[in-house]
Amino acid sequence: MKVFLRRHGISVQAFFFAAYARAYLNLLQSRHQHDTEIASKTDVVIGIYLANRSLDIDRLTELVAPTFNIVPLRVRVRERSISEIAMAIQQDLAEITKVENCGVSMYEIYSWTGVRVDTYLNFLSLPGTEGLDSDDGIRPENGDEVNKVSITHAQLSREEKDKLVIAEASSPFINNAPKNSRRMEWCLPSIDIEAKIDNGHLGIGVFAPEDMLSQEEAEKMIDDMERLMCG
């Protein structure tokens, strides 16, 4: 797979997204075989995680706060090979992760388009991986890595603590969200996929309410992804 992806200029991340999009559409259509609307679907919408460490926020590199965002990715699945789907996803990711696009909130997208997401995918590539390229992780906008090192305040000197920025920063996600809203209509129960590359191995976790995805369906979906990625 590594040789194939390098030859076609496709990242593992995009290839995995493509395999999941196909497997997820297969799941939907297997459940609703007599629903002509779902049976004729050609695309799916997946929520993807962005690190967002390139946002236009003052002293962002010193900010001790999460900056990640989740945005929808529409994937056209039908009448395309997995490699064609992956190449299209790679192009879309390049657009989505631009600074002017990556700060939009799910609420804003829902209010503009009515699009809601019921499945999310988080792809991580840990540093020092072997076998699969470590630069295929979900840090497309500026090359940041997911580090295994964690630092607690108890380990820092007073001088080091004073250097940390923990003040409130302007956040487009908070500023553009509805105030005092108890009904988050843009949020749906979801199937969450966590994938990571560590030491050359791809690990996949599937999380969902029991009434939304059975263990048998989850295992079949993973089998589908393996089959699609390994040919």
Contacts in CASP RR format, 6 or more apart in sequence:
PFRMAT RR
TARGET T0000
AUTHOR 0000-0000-0000
METHOD contacts of the structure
MODEL  1
MKVFLRRHGISVQAFFFAAYARAYLNLLQSRHQHDTEIASKTDVVIGIYL
ANRSLDIDRLTELVAPTFNIVPLRVRVRERSISEIAMAIQQDLAEITKVE
NCGVSMYEIYSWTGVRVDTYLNFLSLPGTEGLDSDDGIRPENGDEVNKVS
ITHAQLSREEKDKLVIAEASSPFINNAPKNSRRMEWCLPSIDIEAKIDNG
HLGIGVFAPEDMLSQEEAEKMIDDMERLMCG
1 15 0 8 1.000
1 229 0 8 1.000
1 230 0 8 1.000
2 131 0 8 1.000
2 132 0 8 1.000
2 133 0 8 1.000
4 83 0 8 1.000
5 11 0 8 1.000
5 12 0 8 1.000
5 15 0 8 1.000
8 83 0 8 1.000
8 87 0 8 1.000
9 87 0 8 1.000
10 83 0 8 1.000
10 86 0 8 1.000
10 87 0 8 1.000
10 90 0 8 1.000
11 86 0 8 1.000
11 90 0 8 1.000
11 133 0 8 1.000
11 135 0 8 1.000
11 136 0 8 1.000
11 137 0 8 1.000
12 125 0 8 1.000
12 132 0 8 1.000
12 133 0 8 1.000
12 136 0 8 1.000
12 137 0 8 1.000
12 197 0 8 1.000
12 202 0 8 1.000
13 93 0 8 1.000
13 123 0 8 1.000
13 125 0 8 1.000
13 136 0 8 1.000
13 137 0 8 1.000
13 138 0 8 1.000
13 140 0 8 1.000
14 86 0 8 1.000
14 87 0 8 1.000
14 89 0 8 1.000
14 90 0 8 1.000
14 93 0 8 1.000
15 82 0 8 1.000
15 83 0 8 1.000
15 86 0 8 1.000
15 229 0 8 1.000
16 121 0 8 1.000
16 123 0 8 1.000
16 195 0 8 1.000
16 202 0 8 1.000
16 225 0 8 1.000
16 229 0 8 1.000
17 46 0 8 1.000
17 48 0 8 1.000
17 73 0 8 1.000
17 75 0 8 1.000
17 86 0 8 1.000
17 89 0 8 1.000
17 121 0 8 1.000
17 123 0 8 1.000
18 75 0 8 1.000
18 82 0 8 1.000
18 83 0 8 1.000
18 85 0 8 1.000
18 86 0 8 1.000
18 89 0 8 1.000
18 228 0 8 1.000
19 82 0 8 1.000
19 224 0 8 1.000
19 225 0 8 1.000
19 228 0 8 1.000
19 229 0 8 1.000
20 46 0 8 1.000
20 121 0 8 1.000
20 193 0 8 1.000
20 225 0 8 1.000
21 44 0 8 1.000
21 46 0 8 1.000
21 75 0 8 1.000
21 77 0 8 1.000
21 85 0 8 1.000
21 89 0 8 1.000
22 77 0 8 1.000
22 82 0 8 1.000
22 85 0 8 1.000
22 224 0 8 1.000
22 228 0 8 1.000
23 221 0 8 1.000
23 224 0 8 1.000
23 225 0 8 1.000
23 228 0 8 1.000
24 44 0 8 1.000
24 46 0 8 1.000
24 119 0 8 1.000
24 191 0 8 1.000
24 221 0 8 1.000
25 41 0 8 1.000
25 43 0 8 1.000
25 44 0 8 1.000
25 77 0 8 1.000
25 78 0 8 1.000
26 221 0 8 1.000
26 224 0 8 1.000
27 217 0 8 1.000
27 220 0 8 1.000
27 221 0 8 1.000
28 38 0 8 1.000
28 41 0 8 1.000
28 44 0 8 1.000
29 38 0 8 1.000
29 39 0 8 1.000
29 41 0 8 1.000
31 38 0 8 1.000
32 38 0 8 1.000
32 39 0 8 1.000
33 39 0 8 1.000
41 78 0 8 1.000
42 76 0 8 1.000
42 77 0 8 1.000
42 78 0 8 1.000
42 79 0 8 1.000
43 74 0 8 1.000
43 75 0 8 1.000
43 76 0 8 1.000
43 77 0 8 1.000
43 78 0 8 1.000
44 74 0 8 1.000
44 75 0 8 1.000
44 77 0 8 1.000
44 119 0 8 1.000
45 72 0 8 1.000
45 73 0 8 1.000
45 74 0 8 1.000
45 75 0 8 1.000
45 115 0 8 1.000
45 117 0 8 1.000
46 72 0 8 1.000
46 73 0 8 1.000
46 75 0 8 1.000
46 117 0 8 1.000
46 119 0 8 1.000
46 120 0 8 1.000
46 121 0 8 1.000
47 70 0 8 1.000
47 71 0 8 1.000
47 72 0 8 1.000
47 73 0 8 1.000
47 117 0 8 1.000
47 119 0 8 1.000
47 120 0 8 1.000
47 121 0 8 1.000
48 70 0 8 1.000
48 71 0 8 1.000
48 72 0 8 1.000
48 73 0 8 1.000
48 93 0 8 1.000
48 96 0 8 1.000
48 120 0 8 1.000
48 121 0 8 1.000
48 122 0 8 1.000
48 123 0 8 1.000
48 138 0 8 1.000
49 68 0 8 1.000
49 69 0 8 1.000
49 70 0 8 1.000
49 120 0 8 1.000
49 121 0 8 1.000
49 122 0 8 1.000
49 123 0 8 1.000
49 138 0 8 1.000
50 68 0 8 1.000
50 69 0 8 1.000
50 70 0 8 1.000
50 71 0 8 1.000
50 96 0 8 1.000
50 97 0 8 1.000
50 102 0 8 1.000
50 138 0 8 1.000
50 140 0 8 1.000
50 141 0 8 1.000
51 67 0 8 1.000
51 68 0 8 1.000
51 138 0 8 1.000
51 139 0 8 1.000
51 141 0 8 1.000
51 142 0 8 1.000
51 144 0 8 1.000
52 67 0 8 1.000
52 68 0 8 1.000
52 69 0 8 1.000
52 102 0 8 1.000
52 103 0 8 1.000
52 141 0 8 1.000
53 60 0 8 1.000
53 61 0 8 1.000
53 67 0 8 1.000
53 139 0 8 1.000
53 141 0 8 1.000
53 142 0 8 1.000
53 144 0 8 1.000
54 60 0 8 1.000
54 99 0 8 1.000
54 102 0 8 1.000
54 141 0 8 1.000
54 142 0 8 1.000
55 67 0 8 1.000
55 99 0 8 1.000
55 102 0 8 1.000
55 103 0 8 1.000
55 172 0 8 1.000
56 99 0 8 1.000
57 63 0 8 1.000
57 67 0 8 1.000
57 169 0 8 1.000
57 170 0 8 1.000
57 171 0 8 1.000
58 169 0 8 1.000
59 165 0 8 1.000
60 67 0 8 1.000
60 169 0 8 1.000
62 163 0 8 1.000
62 164 0 8 1.000
62 165 0 8 1.000
63 165 0 8 1.000
63 169 0 8 1.000
64 164 0 8 1.000
64 165 0 8 1.000
64 166 0 8 1.000
65 166 0 8 1.000
65 169 0 8 1.000
69 102 0 8 1.000
69 103 0 8 1.000
69 104 0 8 1.000
69 105 0 8 1.000
69 173 0 8 1.000
70 106 0 8 1.000
70 117 0 8 1.000
70 120 0 8 1.000
71 96 0 8 1.000
71 101 0 8 1.000
71 102 0 8 1.000
71 103 0 8 1.000
71 104 0 8 1.000
71 106 0 8 1.000
71 109 0 8 1.000
72 106 0 8 1.000
72 109 0 8 1.000
72 115 0 8 1.000
72 117 0 8 1.000
73 89 0 8 1.000
73 92 0 8 1.000
73 93 0 8 1.000
73 96 0 8 1.000
74 92 0 8 1.000
75 85 0 8 1.000
75 88 0 8 1.000
75 89 0 8 1.000
76 85 0 8 1.000
76 88 0 8 1.000
77 85 0 8 1.000
80 88 0 8 1.000
82 228 0 8 1.000
82 229 0 8 1.000
93 140 0 8 1.000
94 140 0 8 1.000
95 101 0 8 1.000
96 102 0 8 1.000
97 140 0 8 1.000
97 141 0 8 1.000
98 141 0 8 1.000
99 141 0 8 1.000
102 141 0 8 1.000
103 172 0 8 1.000
103 173 0 8 1.000
104 172 0 8 1.000
104 176 0 8 1.000
105 172 0 8 1.000
105 173 0 8 1.000
105 176 0 8 1.000
105 177 0 8 1.000
106 117 0 8 1.000
106 186 0 8 1.000
106 187 0 8 1.000
107 176 0 8 1.000
107 177 0 8 1.000
107 178 0 8 1.000
107 184 0 8 1.000
107 186 0 8 1.000
108 176 0 8 1.000
109 115 0 8 1.000
109 186 0 8 1.000
110 116 0 8 1.000
110 185 0 8 1.000
110 186 0 8 1.000
111 186 0 8 1.000
114 186 0 8 1.000
116 185 0 8 1.000
116 186 0 8 1.000
116 187 0 8 1.000
116 188 0 8 1.000
117 188 0 8 1.000
117 190 0 8 1.000
118 188 0 8 1.000
118 189 0 8 1.000
118 190 0 8 1.000
118 191 0 8 1.000
119 190 0 8 1.000
119 191 0 8 1.000
119 192 0 8 1.000
119 193 0 8 1.000
120 190 0 8 1.000
120 191 0 8 1.000
120 192 0 8 1.000
120 193 0 8 1.000
121 192 0 8 1.000
121 193 0 8 1.000
121 195 0 8 1.000
122 138 0 8 1.000
122 192 0 8 1.000
122 193 0 8 1.000
122 194 0 8 1.000
122 195 0 8 1.000
123 137 0 8 1.000
123 138 0 8 1.000
123 195 0 8 1.000
123 196 0 8 1.000
124 137 0 8 1.000
124 138 0 8 1.000
124 146 0 8 1.000
124 194 0 8 1.000
124 195 0 8 1.000
124 196 0 8 1.000
124 197 0 8 1.000
125 132 0 8 1.000
125 133 0 8 1.000
125 134 0 8 1.000
125 135 0 8 1.000
125 136 0 8 1.000
125 137 0 8 1.000
125 138 0 8 1.000
125 139 0 8 1.000
125 145 0 8 1.000
125 146 0 8 1.000
125 196 0 8 1.000
125 197 0 8 1.000
126 134 0 8 1.000
126 145 0 8 1.000
126 146 0 8 1.000
126 148 0 8 1.000
126 196 0 8 1.000
126 197 0 8 1.000
126 198 0 8 1.000
126 199 0 8 1.000
127 134 0 8 1.000
127 145 0 8 1.000
127 146 0 8 1.000
127 147 0 8 1.000
127 148 0 8 1.000
128 134 0 8 1.000
128 199 0 8 1.000
129 197 0 8 1.000
129 198 0 8 1.000
129 199 0 8 1.000
129 200 0 8 1.000
130 199 0 8 1.000
130 200 0 8 1.000
131 200 0 8 1.000
132 197 0 8 1.000
132 200 0 8 1.000
132 202 0 8 1.000
134 145 0 8 1.000
134 197 0 8 1.000
135 143 0 8 1.000
136 197 0 8 1.000
137 146 0 8 1.000
137 197 0 8 1.000
139 145 0 8 1.000
139 146 0 8 1.000
153 161 0 8 1.000
156 164 0 8 1.000
189 208 0 8 1.000
189 209 0 8 1.000
189 212 0 8 1.000
190 208 0 8 1.000
190 212 0 8 1.000
191 206 0 8 1.000
191 207 0 8 1.000
191 208 0 8 1.000
191 212 0 8 1.000
191 213 0 8 1.000
192 206 0 8 1.000
192 207 0 8 1.000
192 208 0 8 1.000
193 204 0 8 1.000
193 205 0 8 1.000
193 206 0 8 1.000
193 207 0 8 1.000
194 204 0 8 1.000
194 205 0 8 1.000
194 207 0 8 1.000
195 202 0 8 1.000
195 203 0 8 1.000
195 204 0 8 1.000
195 205 0 8 1.000
196 202 0 8 1.000
196 203 0 8 1.000
197 203 0 8 1.000
204 222 0 8 1.000
204 225 0 8 1.000
206 213 0 8 1.000
206 218 0 8 1.000
206 221 0 8 1.000
206 222 0 8 1.000
208 218 0 8 1.000
END
